[in-house]
Amino acid sequence: MAQIMLLLNKNGLLKPGSHAYKIVRRMVSGKIDSLGPDAALADVVDRKLQILNQIRVLAMWHKSMDRLPPAKF
């Protein structure tokens, strides 16, 4: 888990405790559970650019949600 999280957070995009960080940890945990630790690491290395792009979109979405006023129904 630690190796994969370090690999995905080299640019400091994920802040520990943030919503995006928790989502990525759940994704990594699921990969490890289904593939095993070595295969999960290999999969993340192979798909690193795609995963990082998805993390950027997720982080931007969460930042924009913080700026929006609450919906009035």
C-alpha positions in Angstrom: 0.0 0.0 0.0 2.7 2.5 1.0 4.7 1.9 -2.2 1.7 2.5 -4.4 0.6 5.6 -2.5 4.1 7.1 -2.8 4.1 6.3 -6.5 0.8 8.0 -7.0 1.6 11.0 -4.8 5.1 12.0 -6.0 3.8 15.4 -7.1 2.0 16.1 -3.8 -1.5 16.1 -5.5 -3.0 14.0 -2.7 -3.2 15.5 0.8 -3.5 12.9 3.6 -7.0 13.0 5.1 -8.6 14.7 2.0 -11.6 13.1 0.4 -9.6 12.3 -2.8 -6.8 10.7 -0.7 -9.4 8.4 1.0 -10.9 7.4 -2.3 -7.5 6.6 -3.8 -6.6 4.5 -0.7 -9.9 2.6 -1.1 -9.1 2.0 -4.8 -5.6 0.8 -4.0 -6.8 -1.4 -1.2 -9.3 -3.0 -3.6 -6.6 -3.6 -6.1 -4.4 -5.3 -3.5 -7.3 -7.4 -2.3 -8.2 -8.6 -5.8 -4.8 -8.9 -7.4 -2.3 -9.3 -4.6 0.3 -6.7 -3.6 2.9 -7.4 -6.3 0.3 -7.5 -9.2 -1.4 -4.4 -7.8 1.9 -2.5 -7.8 2.7 -3.7 -11.4 -0.8 -2.6 -12.5 -0.5 0.8 -11.0 3.0 1.2 -12.6 1.5 0.3 -16.0 -1.5 2.6 -15.7 0.2 5.4 -13.6 -0.5 8.3 -16.1 -4.2 7.3 -16.5 -4.6 7.0 -12.7 -2.9 10.4 -12.1 -5.2 12.0 -14.6 -8.2 10.6 -12.8 -6.9 11.8 -9.5 -6.4 15.3 -10.9 -10.0 15.4 -12.1 -11.3 14.0 -8.8 -9.3 16.7 -6.8 -10.5 19.5 -9.1 -14.1 18.3 -8.7 -13.8 18.3 -4.9 -12.3 21.8 -4.9 -15.1 23.1 -7.0 -17.7 21.5 -4.7 -16.2 23.5 -1.8 -16.7 26.8 -3.6 -20.3 26.2 -4.6 -23.1 27.5 -2.4 -25.4 24.8 -0.9 -28.3 23.8 -3.1 -31.7 25.2 -2.1 -34.7 23.0 -2.7 
